[in-house]
Amino acid sequence: MNAVSTAAHALPATPIARIPLLGALRGLLVSQAVLTLGLAIFLSLVAAGLRDALGGDAGRAAETSVRFAAGAAFLFAVFAAIAARGARRRRRWSWTMAAVLQLVLAIGTSVAVMLVEWHPIYLFGFALAGITMVVLSTGVVRRALHQV
């Protein structure tokens, strides 16, 4: 007698159709995770340089604010990777998490535009969020992630 019971009537595994836009969504989320992880590393290096360059209380204050921005970028990267994993497994919550992340990305880019000198690279953040939201709003992706 075996202590582990086996299921007598296990359901057969049904093949799940491949959806190209779901792969595009995962690619966008993974690219956001990689880019924001790189941004977090860059901001962390800049924070140390600011502390040394400015010195005193001004250097410590600048370092603290840039380190908080680096921490926020790191958290964004983690959540984007989680949302990509959820989309791969077609979890219902991944659609909501991805949509909220795009909102956070757009707001974060807006804050960066207001606080720092304008540069055209900021348009990349808006474009990435916009493209991801367009992919999220397609009917195929919404059905695949059980939002319809």
C-alpha positions in Angstrom: 0.0 0.0 0.0 1.3 3.4 -0.9 0.9 6.5 1.3 0.4 8.8 -1.7 -3.0 8.5 -3.3 -3.2 8.9 -7.0 -6.1 10.5 -8.7 -8.3 7.8 -10.2 -10.0 10.1 -12.8 -7.4 12.8 -13.6 -8.6 15.2 -16.3 -6.7 15.0 -19.5 -4.5 18.0 -20.3 -6.1 20.1 -23.0 -3.7 21.9 -25.3 -3.8 25.6 -25.1 -3.8 27.6 -28.3 -0.8 29.8 -28.9 -1.7 33.5 -29.0 1.0 35.7 -30.6 -0.2 38.9 -28.9 0.2 37.2 -25.5 3.8 36.6 -26.4 4.2 40.2 -27.4 2.7 41.3 -24.1 5.2 39.0 -22.2 8.0 40.4 -24.3 7.0 44.0 -23.5 6.8 43.2 -19.8 10.1 41.5 -19.7 11.7 44.3 -21.6 10.3 46.8 -19.1 11.7 44.7 -16.3 15.1 44.6 -17.8 15.2 48.3 -18.7 14.0 49.4 -15.2 16.5 47.0 -13.6 19.2 48.7 -15.6 17.8 52.1 -14.6 17.9 51.1 -10.9 21.6 50.1 -11.2 22.4 53.3 -13.0 20.6 55.4 -10.4 22.3 53.7 -7.6 25.7 54.5 -9.2 24.7 58.1 -9.8 23.6 58.4 -6.1 27.0 57.4 -4.9 28.6 59.9 -7.3 26.3 62.7 -6.2 27.2 62.1 -2.5 30.9 62.4 -3.4 30.5 65.3 -5.8 28.3 67.5 -3.7 29.5 66.5 -0.2 28.0 67.6 3.1 24.2 67.7 3.8 23.4 68.5 0.2 25.2 65.4 -1.0 23.5 63.2 1.5 20.0 64.6 0.6 20.6 64.2 -3.1 21.9 60.6 -2.6 18.8 59.7 -0.5 16.3 60.9 -3.1 18.1 59.2 -6.0 18.4 56.0 -4.0 14.6 56.1 -3.4 14.1 56.5 -7.1 16.4 53.5 -7.7 14.4 51.4 -5.2 11.2 52.3 -7.0 12.7 51.3 -10.3 13.8 48.0 -8.8 10.3 47.3 -7.4 8.8 48.1 -10.8 11.2 45.6 -12.4 10.2 42.9 -10.0 6.5 43.5 -10.5 6.9 43.6 -14.3 8.6 40.2 -14.2 5.8 38.8 -12.0 3.2 40.2 -14.4 5.1 38.6 -17.4 5.1 35.3 -15.5 1.4 35.5 -14.8 0.7 36.3 -18.4 2.6 33.2 -19.4 0.5 31.1 -17.1 -2.6 33.0 -18.2 -3.5 34.1 -14.7 -6.4 36.6 -14.3 -4.5 39.0 -12.1 -1.7 39.5 -14.6 -3.9 41.7 -16.8 -4.7 44.0 -13.9 -1.1 44.0 -12.7 0.2 44.9 -16.1 -2.3 47.7 -16.6 -1.4 49.2 -13.2 2.3 49.0 -14.0 1.7 50.9 -17.2 -0.1 53.6 -15.3 2.8 53.7 -12.8 5.3 53.9 -15.7 3.5 56.8 -17.3 3.2 58.7 -14.0 6.9 58.0 -13.2 7.9 59.3 -16.6 5.8 62.4 -16.0 7.4 63.1 -12.7 10.8 62.7 -14.2 9.9 65.2 -16.9 8.8 67.7 -14.3 11.8 67.3 -12.0 14.7 66.9 -14.4 15.6 68.8 -17.5 13.6 67.7 -20.6 15.2 65.1 -22.9 13.6 63.3 -25.8 14.5 59.9 -24.2 11.5 60.4 -21.9 9.2 59.8 -24.8 10.4 56.2 -24.8 8.8 55.6 -21.4 5.4 57.0 -22.7 5.7 55.0 -25.9 6.5 51.7 -24.0 3.5 52.2 -21.7 1.2 53.1 -24.6 2.2 50.1 -26.8 1.7 47.8 -23.8 -1.7 49.3 -23.1 -2.7 48.8 -26.7 -1.7 45.1 -26.6 -3.5 44.7 -23.2 -6.7 46.2 -24.7 -7.0 43.8 -27.6 -9.8 41.3 -27.4 -7.5 38.3 -27.9 -5.3 39.1 -24.9 -8.3 40.0 -22.7 -10.0 36.7 -23.5 -6.7 34.8 -22.9 -6.3 36.4 -19.5 -10.0 35.9 -18.6 -11.0 39.6 -18.6 -14.0 39.3 -20.9 
